[in-house]
Amino acid sequence: MTKIGRNQFCPCGSGRKYKRCCGQRDRAGQAPATPPEAPPGYRWAEADLDRLSNSVARLVGEGRLDEADAACEELKTRYPEVVDWLMRKAMVCEARGEIERAIEYFERTLAWMDDHPEYFGPDSREPFRRDIERLRGSLGGTC
């Protein structure tokens, strides 16, 4: 087994530096956790997806809606197999006051979740249903 540098990422898959994770146990005489084999780049792709998706929410919160919209398009292009771009696009539309479009994107999010039930728990759809009802209510019943 090759020696793991203390500033390298921990092989357990936590995303933390080895010295701050399993390295502490190793120094105490315990063996490091062995991660399950994953496809090359899997962990990095997941981390990049999370960063990009979360950047949309941050940009919306900062009022930087054009940048948030561009990040949504990047999500759609780079990760079309993941639902994040739909729900983040709904957030951008709502922040812009485009309520009908926000409802449409939330409905598309629910449809995507229905098409891929293996990825979602039974309660995961409820926040989107509530968002749709809240937005419809804000339209005064015109939708």
C-alpha positions, 0 to 999 in steps of 0.5 A, a space after each residue: 500500500 502506498 503511503 498517504 500524504 497528510 495533505 492528500 484527500 482521505 481515501 475513505 471518501 469523506 472529502 476531508 484531508 487525511 490528517 483531519 480524518 482517518 490520519 488521526 485514527 492511523 496515528 492512534 494505531 487503527 487502520 484507515 477506512 477503505 472506501 468502496 471502489 467507485 468509477 474514476 472521477 465519481 467523487 469529484 463529479 459529485 462535488 462539482 455538481 453540488 458546488 455548481 447547484 449550490 452556487 445558483 441558490 447563493 447567486 439568487 440570494 445575492 440578487 445576481 440573477 443573470 449569473 444564477 441563470 447562466 449557472 442553471 444553463 451550465 447545470 443543464 449542459 453538464 449534468 442533464 441526467 440530474 434534476 438540479 437544473 430544473 429546480 434551480 431554474 424554478 428558483 431563478 424564475 421566482 426571484 425574477 417574478 416570473 411566477 408562471 415559469 417558476 410553477 412550470 419548472 417546479 412541475 417539471 421537477 416533480 415530473 422528473 422525480 416521478 420518472 426516476 422514483 428510485 432516486 427519491 424518498 416518498 416525502 421528497 416531492 412535498 416541498 415542490 408541491 408546497 412551492 407550486 401551491 404557494 406560487 399559485 396562491 400568489 397569482 390570486 387564482 389565475 393559474 
